[in-house]
Amino acid sequence: MEQNDKWLAIDAERTRIADLYETLTDVERTYPSLCDGWTVHDVATHVALAPHVGFGTVLKAALRARGNFNRMVYDLTKRESARRSPPEVVELLRTAVGVRRLAPRQSLDNALMDVHVHAQDIAMPLGRQLPMPAEAAVASADHLWEIGFPFHARKRLAGHRLVATDADWRAGEGTEVRGPIQALVMLLAGRTATIPQLTGI
């Protein structure tokens, strides 16, 4: 995908998340997401904040977490989620559309992957359908396979050849794991919810 296409895909996904989140009941927003320890509201807040959070806020969170990235993200999200109402989260998501700004130290490829994976983290536990666009899914799968931290997909899935059945994507060597590209993206991102959609694992 070209850079502008990636931004447009991010815009579209933020809009889809806002549209879905706006329809949820207060109870549904408290449901556990696919992210350990995060509710649906937490994940929506995390996605909404990405283009709005400043370097100073991230630095303070990093200091509180003593440099631990995962702890920093968890702590920052929980703090912001606790003080953001659902209408505020929706507004942040909608005002982010068209904004060409990344979170501190975030790459565009990471932002693309992050918003699409988190959309599923919200939708799947609620039984909602929010299909991942194929082109963005392929780009996200490439990114997840190439990077190490924090998912370590190549290491976790060593000895397996991943093959998408609905897109032109494959990676790795070994026992073949086949399934929809969306299910493979979620597997690469460390989620187990889509394993039933895959064969060979």
Secondary structure as GFF3:
##gff-version 3
##sequence-region A 1 201
A	DSSP	alpha_helix	3	23	.	.	.	ID=ss1
A	DSSP	alpha_helix	26	29	.	.	.	ID=ss2
A	DSSP	alpha_helix	40	49	.	.	.	ID=ss3
A	DSSP	alpha_helix	55	64	.	.	.	ID=ss4
A	DSSP	alpha_helix	69	83	.	.	.	ID=ss5
A	DSSP	alpha_helix	86	96	.	.	.	ID=ss6
A	DSSP	alpha_helix	108	126	.	.	.	ID=ss7
A	DSSP	alpha_helix	134	146	.	.	.	ID=ss8
A	DSSP	alpha_helix	153	156	.	.	.	ID=ss9
A	DSSP	beta_strand	160	164	.	.	.	ID=ss10
A	DSSP	beta_strand	170	172	.	.	.	ID=ss11
A	DSSP	beta_strand	175	179	.	.	.	ID=ss12
A	DSSP	alpha_helix	181	188	.	.	.	ID=ss13
A	DSSP	three_ten_helix	195	197	.	.	.	ID=ss14
###
